[in-house]
Amino acid sequence: MNLFYKSTRSKDDKVTASQAILKGLASDGGLFVPTEIPSLDVSLEELTSMTYQEIAYEVMKKFLTDFTEEELKYCIEKAYDSKFDTDQIAPLREADGAYYLELFHGSTIAFKDMALSILPYLLTTSAKKNQVENEIVILTATSGDTGKAALAGFADVEGTKIIVFYPKNGVSPIQEKQMVTQKGANTYVVGIKGNFDDAQSGVKAMFNDAELAKEMDAAGFQFSSANSINIGRLVPQVVYYVYAYSRLLKDGKIANGETINVVVPTGNFGNILAAFYAKSMGLPIGKLICASNDNKVLFDFFKTGTYDRNREFILTSSPSMDILISSNLERLIYRIAGNDADANAVLMQSLTKDGVYHITDEMKAQLADFEGGFADEAKTAATIKELYEKTGYVIDTHTAVAAAVYEDYKSASNDETKTVIASTASPFKFTRSVMNAIDPAYDVKGDFELVDELSRIAEVKVPQAIEEIRNANILHDTVCEVADMKKTVKEWLHIQ
Ligand SMILES: *Cc1c(COP(=O)(O)O)cnc(C)c1O
């Protein structure tokens, strides 16, 4: 059976999976959603004997129905290989009564690798299938982790160029160093004088700029997106929830069919939406617990039914979650509006115009599986310290937000359901914040001294991704105003 994708904002624009991957964003500014969520056609029991790659195939073939078996298996084999430092790809680690799903074993040590190591293959395969002759220009806004993962995925991939915009003062020192040392003749990294929302809005505006699209086409280019608005990002993320369930079952931690909860540290709402899709495919997930940092727009939304971005943007120690416009929430809004594109479009217009929208009580009632929570900076730091002192396990700041929210949820609800916490980054990526949480005395040390100290106390080898940047040269030093993002892109591509 063929599955099609349509825009969350209009009734037409029905496209195949490969076309949706190529376009990234629908032409009306909406996001592509599958016309229905497919079901898994293997049993939970069967999953226990499969590898990560085999499970990836079972999940992804249901969403990407216009890919042949050969094409999809090729993409999966290329993506989930020895770039990951464990053949489990996404191992589970039990600590203090929860299961941490470690999504940071890829080449840039954040969970973005889970999707961005396969996206270049999905995209170039899609281009071939659709006889695209233009060079594909990946336009990306990043709050820190997407940028590096996308750069690593696309560097020197034939037929592509990639440009990444990041908030100059809004990412961790390690994150910035990872990006500005990126090699590859087709890569370009630009710091903007603004925050992540500015970067994301600037990128979205370029996608919706018909004039620019024409100029690009004349010069032999077309845009695509590596952001989580691309369904080619979302679909690979469904896989690891299915994989996590299969390992819990295999290891006898849960019974066949037993419900689990998941906690996801959330920014753009991509990762938790993937968990929701996994649940919709038939995976026994109970609560989807959405964890925010001080930028708790989603927590407020789940509580009140009002999404309101009119508030101060707070820089936190979990920068990849410093977001006030969670783009992927639109896909959920569309769904709870009864797949009504017009109703969704009205809400999104209100968000663009006034920065706020309200959902109906009927819509809110459909969010019962979601639970919102948030953790401030002090609580996040205390969580890192407590878990380390109790178990020796060191988690990063984003994961700590989720762990803190889980603790709150458990004590408020007495819900003892087995729980998977999405562990979205290696602590080595946020070394200073992590080490300061454990002991503020560490603050006087240099970034790489801290790396070695973390390795010692956590008894974990320094990841390759960190070793690589220790002495790497800075290759990108462009900084631009938010208003000049388009100009910067055109200059780089030599368009007039
Ligand atoms: C991107 C990111 C998040 C947020 O994920 P979303 O899919 O945007 O909600 C959380 N933690 C880390 C480390 C990230 O890189």
The ligand as a Gaussian input file, in Angstrom:
#p B3LYP/6-31G(d) Opt

LIG

0 1
 C       17.677000      18.797000      19.541000
 C       17.875000      18.366000      20.927000
 C       16.793000      18.256000      21.814000
 C       15.399000      18.627000      21.419000
 O       14.841000      17.717000      20.496000
 P       13.559000      18.133000      19.649000
 O       13.351000      17.009000      18.702000
 O       13.913000      19.412000      18.949000
 O       12.438000      18.315000      20.602000
 C       17.062000      17.786000      23.081000
 N       18.316000      17.487000      23.487000
 C       19.375000      17.581000      22.658000
 C       20.721000      17.255000      23.168000
 C       19.193000      18.010000      21.350000
 O       20.247000      18.107000      20.539000

